[in-house]
Amino acid sequence: MDQEQYFRLLENKAEAEGLDIPKEDLRAAAVKWEMSHTGRNGRIARQLLDYLHGRS
């Protein structure tokens, strides 16, 4: 998936799950996360969201 698709997936999931994080912060976290993991895919997005839920 390209970066814009990855961002939209994360934004939609975060909103559906009630994760209160500004869009800019979510996108910045997504870029850092994908660089330190295996790229962009649904599994990586899920791991990032789980991580962010744990921090809030």
mmJSON file of the N, C-alpha and C atoms, coordinates in Angstrom:
{"data_MODEL":{"atom_site":{
"group_PDB":["ATOM","ATOM","ATOM","ATOM","ATOM","ATOM","ATOM","ATOM","ATOM","ATOM","ATOM","ATOM","ATOM","ATOM","ATOM","ATOM","ATOM","ATOM","ATOM","ATOM","ATOM","ATOM","ATOM","ATOM","ATOM","ATOM","ATOM","ATOM","ATOM","ATOM","ATOM","ATOM","ATOM","ATOM","ATOM","ATOM","ATOM","ATOM","ATOM","ATOM","ATOM","ATOM","ATOM","ATOM","ATOM","ATOM","ATOM","ATOM","ATOM","ATOM","ATOM","ATOM","ATOM","ATOM","ATOM","ATOM","ATOM","ATOM","ATOM","ATOM","ATOM","ATOM","ATOM","ATOM","ATOM","ATOM","ATOM","ATOM","ATOM","ATOM","ATOM","ATOM","ATOM","ATOM","ATOM","ATOM","ATOM","ATOM","ATOM","ATOM","ATOM","ATOM","ATOM","ATOM","ATOM","ATOM","ATOM","ATOM","ATOM","ATOM","ATOM","ATOM","ATOM","ATOM","ATOM","ATOM","ATOM","ATOM","ATOM","ATOM","ATOM","ATOM","ATOM","ATOM","ATOM","ATOM","ATOM","ATOM","ATOM","ATOM","ATOM","ATOM","ATOM","ATOM","ATOM","ATOM","ATOM","ATOM","ATOM","ATOM","ATOM","ATOM","ATOM","ATOM","ATOM","ATOM","ATOM","ATOM","ATOM","ATOM","ATOM","ATOM","ATOM","ATOM","ATOM","ATOM","ATOM","ATOM","ATOM","ATOM","ATOM","ATOM","ATOM","ATOM","ATOM","ATOM","ATOM","ATOM","ATOM","ATOM","ATOM","ATOM","ATOM","ATOM","ATOM","ATOM","ATOM","ATOM","ATOM","ATOM","ATOM","ATOM","ATOM","ATOM","ATOM","ATOM","ATOM","ATOM"],
"id":[1,2,3,4,5,6,7,8,9,10,11,12,13,14,15,16,17,18,19,20,21,22,23,24,25,26,27,28,29,30,31,32,33,34,35,36,37,38,39,40,41,42,43,44,45,46,47,48,49,50,51,52,53,54,55,56,57,58,59,60,61,62,63,64,65,66,67,68,69,70,71,72,73,74,75,76,77,78,79,80,81,82,83,84,85,86,87,88,89,90,91,92,93,94,95,96,97,98,99,100,101,102,103,104,105,106,107,108,109,110,111,112,113,114,115,116,117,118,119,120,121,122,123,124,125,126,127,128,129,130,131,132,133,134,135,136,137,138,139,140,141,142,143,144,145,146,147,148,149,150,151,152,153,154,155,156,157,158,159,160,161,162,163,164,165,166,167,168],
"type_symbol":["N","C","C","N","C","C","N","C","C","N","C","C","N","C","C","N","C","C","N","C","C","N","C","C","N","C","C","N","C","C","N","C","C","N","C","C","N","C","C","N","C","C","N","C","C","N","C","C","N","C","C","N","C","C","N","C","C","N","C","C","N","C","C","N","C","C","N","C","C","N","C","C","N","C","C","N","C","C","N","C","C","N","C","C","N","C","C","N","C","C","N","C","C","N","C","C","N","C","C","N","C","C","N","C","C","N","C","C","N","C","C","N","C","C","N","C","C","N","C","C","N","C","C","N","C","C","N","C","C","N","C","C","N","C","C","N","C","C","N","C","C","N","C","C","N","C","C","N","C","C","N","C","C","N","C","C","N","C","C","N","C","C","N","C","C","N","C","C"],
"label_atom_id":["N","CA","C","N","CA","C","N","CA","C","N","CA","C","N","CA","C","N","CA","C","N","CA","C","N","CA","C","N","CA","C","N","CA","C","N","CA","C","N","CA","C","N","CA","C","N","CA","C","N","CA","C","N","CA","C","N","CA","C","N","CA","C","N","CA","C","N","CA","C","N","CA","C","N","CA","C","N","CA","C","N","CA","C","N","CA","C","N","CA","C","N","CA","C","N","CA","C","N","CA","C","N","CA","C","N","CA","C","N","CA","C","N","CA","C","N","CA","C","N","CA","C","N","CA","C","N","CA","C","N","CA","C","N","CA","C","N","CA","C","N","CA","C","N","CA","C","N","CA","C","N","CA","C","N","CA","C","N","CA","C","N","CA","C","N","CA","C","N","CA","C","N","CA","C","N","CA","C","N","CA","C","N","CA","C","N","CA","C","N","CA","C","N","CA","C"],
"label_alt_id":[null,null,null,null,null,null,null,null,null,null,null,null,null,null,null,null,null,null,null,null,null,null,null,null,null,null,null,null,null,null,null,null,null,null,null,null,null,null,null,null,null,null,null,null,null,null,null,null,null,null,null,null,null,null,null,null,null,null,null,null,null,null,null,null,null,null,null,null,null,null,null,null,null,null,null,null,null,null,null,null,null,null,null,null,null,null,null,null,null,null,null,null,null,null,null,null,null,null,null,null,null,null,null,null,null,null,null,null,null,null,null,null,null,null,null,null,null,null,null,null,null,null,null,null,null,null,null,null,null,null,null,null,null,null,null,null,null,null,null,null,null,null,null,null,null,null,null,null,null,null,null,null,null,null,null,null,null,null,null,null,null,null,null,null,null,null,null,null],
"label_comp_id":["MET","MET","MET","ASP","ASP","ASP","GLN","GLN","GLN","GLU","GLU","GLU","GLN","GLN","GLN","TYR","TYR","TYR","PHE","PHE","PHE","ARG","ARG","ARG","LEU","LEU","LEU","LEU","LEU","LEU","GLU","GLU","GLU","ASN","ASN","ASN","LYS","LYS","LYS","ALA","ALA","ALA","GLU","GLU","GLU","ALA","ALA","ALA","GLU","GLU","GLU","GLY","GLY","GLY","LEU","LEU","LEU","ASP","ASP","ASP","ILE","ILE","ILE","PRO","PRO","PRO","LYS","LYS","LYS","GLU","GLU","GLU","ASP","ASP","ASP","LEU","LEU","LEU","ARG","ARG","ARG","ALA","ALA","ALA","ALA","ALA","ALA","ALA","ALA","ALA","VAL","VAL","VAL","LYS","LYS","LYS","TRP","TRP","TRP","GLU","GLU","GLU","MET","MET","MET","SER","SER","SER","HIS","HIS","HIS","THR","THR","THR","GLY","GLY","GLY","ARG","ARG","ARG","ASN","ASN","ASN","GLY","GLY","GLY","ARG","ARG","ARG","ILE","ILE","ILE","ALA","ALA","ALA","ARG","ARG","ARG","GLN","GLN","GLN","LEU","LEU","LEU","LEU","LEU","LEU","ASP","ASP","ASP","TYR","TYR","TYR","LEU","LEU","LEU","HIS","HIS","HIS","GLY","GLY","GLY","ARG","ARG","ARG","SER","SER","SER"],
"label_asym_id":["A","A","A","A","A","A","A","A","A","A","A","A","A","A","A","A","A","A","A","A","A","A","A","A","A","A","A","A","A","A","A","A","A","A","A","A","A","A","A","A","A","A","A","A","A","A","A","A","A","A","A","A","A","A","A","A","A","A","A","A","A","A","A","A","A","A","A","A","A","A","A","A","A","A","A","A","A","A","A","A","A","A","A","A","A","A","A","A","A","A","A","A","A","A","A","A","A","A","A","A","A","A","A","A","A","A","A","A","A","A","A","A","A","A","A","A","A","A","A","A","A","A","A","A","A","A","A","A","A","A","A","A","A","A","A","A","A","A","A","A","A","A","A","A","A","A","A","A","A","A","A","A","A","A","A","A","A","A","A","A","A","A","A","A","A","A","A","A"],
"label_entity_id":["1","1","1","1","1","1","1","1","1","1","1","1","1","1","1","1","1","1","1","1","1","1","1","1","1","1","1","1","1","1","1","1","1","1","1","1","1","1","1","1","1","1","1","1","1","1","1","1","1","1","1","1","1","1","1","1","1","1","1","1","1","1","1","1","1","1","1","1","1","1","1","1","1","1","1","1","1","1","1","1","1","1","1","1","1","1","1","1","1","1","1","1","1","1","1","1","1","1","1","1","1","1","1","1","1","1","1","1","1","1","1","1","1","1","1","1","1","1","1","1","1","1","1","1","1","1","1","1","1","1","1","1","1","1","1","1","1","1","1","1","1","1","1","1","1","1","1","1","1","1","1","1","1","1","1","1","1","1","1","1","1","1","1","1","1","1","1","1"],
"label_seq_id":[1,1,1,2,2,2,3,3,3,4,4,4,5,5,5,6,6,6,7,7,7,8,8,8,9,9,9,10,10,10,11,11,11,12,12,12,13,13,13,14,14,14,15,15,15,16,16,16,17,17,17,18,18,18,19,19,19,20,20,20,21,21,21,22,22,22,23,23,23,24,24,24,25,25,25,26,26,26,27,27,27,28,28,28,29,29,29,30,30,30,31,31,31,32,32,32,33,33,33,34,34,34,35,35,35,36,36,36,37,37,37,38,38,38,39,39,39,40,40,40,41,41,41,42,42,42,43,43,43,44,44,44,45,45,45,46,46,46,47,47,47,48,48,48,49,49,49,50,50,50,51,51,51,52,52,52,53,53,53,54,54,54,55,55,55,56,56,56],
"pdbx_PDB_ins_code":[null,null,null,null,null,null,null,null,null,null,null,null,null,null,null,null,null,null,null,null,null,null,null,null,null,null,null,null,null,null,null,null,null,null,null,null,null,null,null,null,null,null,null,null,null,null,null,null,null,null,null,null,null,null,null,null,null,null,null,null,null,null,null,null,null,null,null,null,null,null,null,null,null,null,null,null,null,null,null,null,null,null,null,null,null,null,null,null,null,null,null,null,null,null,null,null,null,null,null,null,null,null,null,null,null,null,null,null,null,null,null,null,null,null,null,null,null,null,null,null,null,null,null,null,null,null,null,null,null,null,null,null,null,null,null,null,null,null,null,null,null,null,null,null,null,null,null,null,null,null,null,null,null,null,null,null,null,null,null,null,null,null,null,null,null,null,null,null],
"Cartn_x":[0.844,0.0,0.883,0.396,1.201,0.985,1.764,1.739,0.381,-0.25,-1.546,-2.607,-2.592,-3.522,-3.267,-2.005,-1.606,-2.121,-1.931,-2.418,-3.936,-4.65,-6.123,-6.594,-5.947,-6.297,-6.133,-4.986,-4.739,-5.731,-5.988,-6.906,-8.315,-8.775,-10.119,-10.224,-9.221,-9.227,-9.132,-8.252,-8.086,-9.404,-10.078,-11.356,-12.403,-12.479,-13.462,-13.222,-11.964,-11.609,-11.584,-11.901,-11.951,-10.589,-9.566,-8.218,-8.107,-7.921,-7.879,-6.439,-6.091,-4.75,-4.873,-4.217,-4.276,-3.743,-4.357,-3.995,-2.494,-1.939,-0.52,0.368,-0.021,0.746,0.644,-0.541,-0.724,0.127,0.13,0.93,2.424,2.87,4.286,4.661,3.804,4.057,4.07,3.182,3.098,4.39,4.954,6.198,7.331,7.45,8.502,8.312,7.063,6.761,7.108,6.7,6.954,8.449,9.219,10.666,11.374,10.826,11.472,10.88,9.884,9.266,9.368,8.462,8.621,7.876,7.609,6.949,5.518,4.691,3.291,2.372,1.568,0.515,-0.47,-1.532,-2.561,-2.059,-1.164,-0.636,0.201,1.016,1.852,0.967,-0.073,-1.008,-1.656,-2.066,-2.685,-1.711,-0.454,0.543,0.742,0.782,0.935,-0.263,-1.459,-2.646,-2.675,-2.312,-2.244,-1.238,-0.091,0.937,0.392,-0.269,-0.794,-1.907,-2.726,-3.761,-3.124,-2.024,-1.325,-0.705,-0.369,0.237,-0.784,-2.028,-3.032,-3.766],
"Cartn_y":[-1.177,0.0,1.231,2.281,3.5,4.259,5.299,6.003,6.643,7.209,7.852,6.826,5.648,4.583,4.16,4.041,3.683,4.719,5.991,7.064,7.0,6.834,6.776,5.587,4.442,3.258,3.561,4.116,4.439,5.471,6.508,7.553,7.006,6.192,5.616,4.68,3.822,2.885,3.643,4.632,5.397,6.079,6.657,7.314,6.293,5.171,4.134,3.57,3.542,2.985,4.039,5.281,6.341,6.806,6.591,7.021,8.518,9.286,10.744,11.196,11.337,11.777,12.678,13.829,14.711,14.001,14.314,13.694,13.833,14.998,15.234,14.34,14.168,13.312,11.848,11.432,10.055,9.786,10.721,10.547,10.518,11.368,11.368,10.043,9.548,8.259,7.139,7.222,6.19,6.112,7.255,7.275,6.667,7.06,6.5,4.995,4.583,3.178,2.325,2.771,1.968,1.846,2.869,2.83,1.865,1.686,0.801,-0.608,-0.828,-2.15,-2.611,-3.409,-4.009,-3.288,-2.019,-1.287,-0.932,-0.867,-0.464,-1.616,-2.045,-3.013,-2.994,-3.733,-3.738,-4.224,-5.214,-5.747,-4.695,-3.992,-2.937,-1.808,-1.451,-0.424,-0.856,-2.117,-2.644,-2.546,-2.91,-2.853,-1.426,-0.473,0.929,1.389,1.07,1.475,0.853,-0.409,-1.056,-0.355,0.009,0.736,2.078,2.818,4.133,4.029,3.001,2.796,2.571,1.841,1.558,2.798,3.765,5.001,5.987,5.873,6.877,6.499],
"Cartn_z":[0.0,0.0,0.0,-0.638,-0.639,0.675,0.875,2.159,2.442,1.43,1.656,2.066,1.472,1.863,3.313,3.662,5.024,6.021,5.709,6.577,6.729,5.625,5.687,6.518,6.345,7.139,8.626,8.988,10.394,10.923,10.154,10.603,10.799,9.868,9.986,11.177,11.354,12.486,13.81,13.885,15.122,15.508,14.526,14.801,15.251,14.562,14.909,16.303,16.726,18.031,19.139,18.786,19.783,20.273,19.464,19.832,19.564,20.605,20.495,20.262,18.984,18.622,17.396,17.418,16.25,14.991,13.877,12.602,12.312,12.573,12.301,13.169,14.42,15.33,14.916,14.488,14.03,12.797,11.867,10.647,10.969,11.873,12.255,12.915,13.789,14.445,13.416,12.426,11.387,10.573,10.235,9.456,10.279,11.528,12.391,12.574,12.782,13.035,11.818,10.626,9.424,9.149,9.503,9.261,10.214,11.403,12.369,12.367,11.522,11.399,9.947,9.487,8.153,7.043,7.191,6.114,6.429,5.367,5.497,5.121,6.067,5.784,6.961,6.821,7.86,9.207,9.203,10.466,11.185,10.445,11.033,11.566,10.828,11.295,12.607,12.696,13.919,15.089,14.865,15.934,16.419,15.488,15.881,16.697,16.257,17.003,18.392,18.494,19.813,20.712,20.153,20.898,21.38,20.485,20.843,21.877,21.8,22.828,24.192,24.202,25.456,26.078,25.258,25.752,26.274,25.835,26.246,27.503],
"occupancy":[1.0,1.0,1.0,1.0,1.0,1.0,1.0,1.0,1.0,1.0,1.0,1.0,1.0,1.0,1.0,1.0,1.0,1.0,1.0,1.0,1.0,1.0,1.0,1.0,1.0,1.0,1.0,1.0,1.0,1.0,1.0,1.0,1.0,1.0,1.0,1.0,1.0,1.0,1.0,1.0,1.0,1.0,1.0,1.0,1.0,1.0,1.0,1.0,1.0,1.0,1.0,1.0,1.0,1.0,1.0,1.0,1.0,1.0,1.0,1.0,1.0,1.0,1.0,1.0,1.0,1.0,1.0,1.0,1.0,1.0,1.0,1.0,1.0,1.0,1.0,1.0,1.0,1.0,1.0,1.0,1.0,1.0,1.0,1.0,1.0,1.0,1.0,1.0,1.0,1.0,1.0,1.0,1.0,1.0,1.0,1.0,1.0,1.0,1.0,1.0,1.0,1.0,1.0,1.0,1.0,1.0,1.0,1.0,1.0,1.0,1.0,1.0,1.0,1.0,1.0,1.0,1.0,1.0,1.0,1.0,1.0,1.0,1.0,1.0,1.0,1.0,1.0,1.0,1.0,1.0,1.0,1.0,1.0,1.0,1.0,1.0,1.0,1.0,1.0,1.0,1.0,1.0,1.0,1.0,1.0,1.0,1.0,1.0,1.0,1.0,1.0,1.0,1.0,1.0,1.0,1.0,1.0,1.0,1.0,1.0,1.0,1.0,1.0,1.0,1.0,1.0,1.0,1.0],
"B_iso_or_equiv":[0.0,0.0,0.0,0.0,0.0,0.0,0.0,0.0,0.0,0.0,0.0,0.0,0.0,0.0,0.0,0.0,0.0,0.0,0.0,0.0,0.0,0.0,0.0,0.0,0.0,0.0,0.0,0.0,0.0,0.0,0.0,0.0,0.0,0.0,0.0,0.0,0.0,0.0,0.0,0.0,0.0,0.0,0.0,0.0,0.0,0.0,0.0,0.0,0.0,0.0,0.0,0.0,0.0,0.0,0.0,0.0,0.0,0.0,0.0,0.0,0.0,0.0,0.0,0.0,0.0,0.0,0.0,0.0,0.0,0.0,0.0,0.0,0.0,0.0,0.0,0.0,0.0,0.0,0.0,0.0,0.0,0.0,0.0,0.0,0.0,0.0,0.0,0.0,0.0,0.0,0.0,0.0,0.0,0.0,0.0,0.0,0.0,0.0,0.0,0.0,0.0,0.0,0.0,0.0,0.0,0.0,0.0,0.0,0.0,0.0,0.0,0.0,0.0,0.0,0.0,0.0,0.0,0.0,0.0,0.0,0.0,0.0,0.0,0.0,0.0,0.0,0.0,0.0,0.0,0.0,0.0,0.0,0.0,0.0,0.0,0.0,0.0,0.0,0.0,0.0,0.0,0.0,0.0,0.0,0.0,0.0,0.0,0.0,0.0,0.0,0.0,0.0,0.0,0.0,0.0,0.0,0.0,0.0,0.0,0.0,0.0,0.0,0.0,0.0,0.0,0.0,0.0,0.0],
"pdbx_formal_charge":[null,null,null,null,null,null,null,null,null,null,null,null,null,null,null,null,null,null,null,null,null,null,null,null,null,null,null,null,null,null,null,null,null,null,null,null,null,null,null,null,null,null,null,null,null,null,null,null,null,null,null,null,null,null,null,null,null,null,null,null,null,null,null,null,null,null,null,null,null,null,null,null,null,null,null,null,null,null,null,null,null,null,null,null,null,null,null,null,null,null,null,null,null,null,null,null,null,null,null,null,null,null,null,null,null,null,null,null,null,null,null,null,null,null,null,null,null,null,null,null,null,null,null,null,null,null,null,null,null,null,null,null,null,null,null,null,null,null,null,null,null,null,null,null,null,null,null,null,null,null,null,null,null,null,null,null,null,null,null,null,null,null,null,null,null,null,null,null],
"auth_seq_id":[1,1,1,2,2,2,3,3,3,4,4,4,5,5,5,6,6,6,7,7,7,8,8,8,9,9,9,10,10,10,11,11,11,12,12,12,13,13,13,14,14,14,15,15,15,16,16,16,17,17,17,18,18,18,19,19,19,20,20,20,21,21,21,22,22,22,23,23,23,24,24,24,25,25,25,26,26,26,27,27,27,28,28,28,29,29,29,30,30,30,31,31,31,32,32,32,33,33,33,34,34,34,35,35,35,36,36,36,37,37,37,38,38,38,39,39,39,40,40,40,41,41,41,42,42,42,43,43,43,44,44,44,45,45,45,46,46,46,47,47,47,48,48,48,49,49,49,50,50,50,51,51,51,52,52,52,53,53,53,54,54,54,55,55,55,56,56,56],
"auth_comp_id":["MET","MET","MET","ASP","ASP","ASP","GLN","GLN","GLN","GLU","GLU","GLU","GLN","GLN","GLN","TYR","TYR","TYR","PHE","PHE","PHE","ARG","ARG","ARG","LEU","LEU","LEU","LEU","LEU","LEU","GLU","GLU","GLU","ASN","ASN","ASN","LYS","LYS","LYS","ALA","ALA","ALA","GLU","GLU","GLU","ALA","ALA","ALA","GLU","GLU","GLU","GLY","GLY","GLY","LEU","LEU","LEU","ASP","ASP","ASP","ILE","ILE","ILE","PRO","PRO","PRO","LYS","LYS","LYS","GLU","GLU","GLU","ASP","ASP","ASP","LEU","LEU","LEU","ARG","ARG","ARG","ALA","ALA","ALA","ALA","ALA","ALA","ALA","ALA","ALA","VAL","VAL","VAL","LYS","LYS","LYS","TRP","TRP","TRP","GLU","GLU","GLU","MET","MET","MET","SER","SER","SER","HIS","HIS","HIS","THR","THR","THR","GLY","GLY","GLY","ARG","ARG","ARG","ASN","ASN","ASN","GLY","GLY","GLY","ARG","ARG","ARG","ILE","ILE","ILE","ALA","ALA","ALA","ARG","ARG","ARG","GLN","GLN","GLN","LEU","LEU","LEU","LEU","LEU","LEU","ASP","ASP","ASP","TYR","TYR","TYR","LEU","LEU","LEU","HIS","HIS","HIS","GLY","GLY","GLY","ARG","ARG","ARG","SER","SER","SER"],
"auth_asym_id":["A","A","A","A","A","A","A","A","A","A","A","A","A","A","A","A","A","A","A","A","A","A","A","A","A","A","A","A","A","A","A","A","A","A","A","A","A","A","A","A","A","A","A","A","A","A","A","A","A","A","A","A","A","A","A","A","A","A","A","A","A","A","A","A","A","A","A","A","A","A","A","A","A","A","A","A","A","A","A","A","A","A","A","A","A","A","A","A","A","A","A","A","A","A","A","A","A","A","A","A","A","A","A","A","A","A","A","A","A","A","A","A","A","A","A","A","A","A","A","A","A","A","A","A","A","A","A","A","A","A","A","A","A","A","A","A","A","A","A","A","A","A","A","A","A","A","A","A","A","A","A","A","A","A","A","A","A","A","A","A","A","A","A","A","A","A","A","A"],
"auth_atom_id":["N","CA","C","N","CA","C","N","CA","C","N","CA","C","N","CA","C","N","CA","C","N","CA","C","N","CA","C","N","CA","C","N","CA","C","N","CA","C","N","CA","C","N","CA","C","N","CA","C","N","CA","C","N","CA","C","N","CA","C","N","CA","C","N","CA","C","N","CA","C","N","CA","C","N","CA","C","N","CA","C","N","CA","C","N","CA","C","N","CA","C","N","CA","C","N","CA","C","N","CA","C","N","CA","C","N","CA","C","N","CA","C","N","CA","C","N","CA","C","N","CA","C","N","CA","C","N","CA","C","N","CA","C","N","CA","C","N","CA","C","N","CA","C","N","CA","C","N","CA","C","N","CA","C","N","CA","C","N","CA","C","N","CA","C","N","CA","C","N","CA","C","N","CA","C","N","CA","C","N","CA","C","N","CA","C","N","CA","C","N","CA","C","N","CA","C"],
"pdbx_PDB_model_num":[1,1,1,1,1,1,1,1,1,1,1,1,1,1,1,1,1,1,1,1,1,1,1,1,1,1,1,1,1,1,1,1,1,1,1,1,1,1,1,1,1,1,1,1,1,1,1,1,1,1,1,1,1,1,1,1,1,1,1,1,1,1,1,1,1,1,1,1,1,1,1,1,1,1,1,1,1,1,1,1,1,1,1,1,1,1,1,1,1,1,1,1,1,1,1,1,1,1,1,1,1,1,1,1,1,1,1,1,1,1,1,1,1,1,1,1,1,1,1,1,1,1,1,1,1,1,1,1,1,1,1,1,1,1,1,1,1,1,1,1,1,1,1,1,1,1,1,1,1,1,1,1,1,1,1,1,1,1,1,1,1,1,1,1,1,1,1,1]
}}}
